[in-house]
Amino acid sequence: MGSCMPRFRMFARGYATASSGSPFSAHTMSPFRLFDRNAKRIQKDRAALRDSGERSRTVDYVREEVADRLFERVLDIKRRFPHILDLGAGSGHFTKLLDSDVTDRVTMLDMSLQSLNRDLDSEFPLPPARLHIDEENLLEAIPANSQDAVMSCLGLHWVNDLPGALIQIRESLKPDGVFLGAITALQLAQVEREGGISPRVSPMTDTRDVSNLMGRAGFTLLTVDTDDVRVSYPSIWELMEDLRDMGESNAIASRNAFIKRDTLIAADAIYKALHGEENGTVPATFQIIYMVRQAPIGYTDANKAMCYRLDGNQHPTNQSPSKEVRAKRI
């Protein structure tokens, strides 16, 4: 990871598999509008523009860490892709890892124009094309059966219709196309003095749920596993500031427009009392769910060994390990 934060790794990866149900069409879905997509686009745009992008660059640590881990999975497939679509690319944290050994061309797609353009002056191994469109409307811009690989690094957790998004990804792929995705759920509740706990990210982020959704979307030969990225913050205030600068503030459609200061003070005290560490910091755990769909054509049992290398050791997919990164915010 391209961050200056020290990291202490512990291994605890969870593993899940899916049995494929009957695939269904994206056109038959009736999405439940849990998230305010326009508010999310504005949040991401503002984060990318704040201090000419410098504020958001200081909080790239989670995206960079997850991009590194997702890229490990790309290398494990041991296949070259003529073209890769980076779905929900943001500022290109994952695209920056792709070089000519992996692909010829990369297209970054994101709903936030300012995020796409934040690092226009940065150097990419392969200069990407940029496509400004909502990830929920993938097939409006990408023809069916056209993609060698679709990869999404933290680009799907604010999608209203996750089943429909997965179906669109599957329909956009060539018959031998590959999908790799990473989706996150921040394991920190918004505790309010007025009562209740508000979700901050997509409710469909359990490994078994994701496995079943991918199977029903028509994906086969699936691997779904989890990692944890644990970050310690001085208080809930720094956590909320970093989430804002990441463009990851609450975008629940039914969210309160404002949260009272005494509510946040109470939330900080409660969370420190319940989960605080001995040094006074509070942890936030980003659970990362990885989804891998390998190509069905020419698939053999030997492919099952193409899983995750950790510290030089290779693990069969039915014993897929997990790791936790403990990162100290500075």
Number of C-alpha atoms within 10 A of each C-alpha: 15 10 13 12 14 12 16 12 14 12 13 14 17 17 20 21 19 21 15 18 15 9 14 14 14 20 9 8 12 9 13 9 13 18 21 17 19 14 15 21 20 16 20 25 22 21 26 28 17 13 11 12 19 14 17 25 18 14 19 18 21 18 19 20 18 24 23 18 20 22 18 15 20 21 16 15 18 11 12 16 18 14 17 25 25 27 26 26 26 30 25 29 22 24 25 18 15 21 15 12 10 17 17 14 17 22 19 23 27 26 26 26 20 21 26 24 19 21 17 13 7 10 9 16 11 16 16 19 12 18 20 17 17 19 23 21 13 19 16 12 13 17 12 16 15 14 24 21 26 20 26 24 30 24 21 21 20 25 22 21 22 22 23 23 20 23 25 23 26 24 24 21 21 15 15 15 22 25 24 22 22 25 23 26 21 19 16 17 14 17 18 18 15 8 8 10 12 16 18 21 22 21 14 17 19 17 21 16 14 24 23 19 23 27 23 21 25 17 28 18 17 21 21 24 24 24 25 27 21 22 21 21 21 17 18 22 14 14 18 16 14 21 16 19 25 23 23 19 18 22 22 21 13 11 15 11 5 6 11 11 9 11 16 18 16 14 19 19 15 14 19 19 12 10 14 19 12 8 7 14 18 22 24 21 19 20 20 25 23 25 26 24 19 22 21 14 9 7 12 9 7 7 16 16 15 18 22 23 17 14 6 7 7 15 16 13 19 13 12 20 20 17 17 21 19 20 21 17 17 10
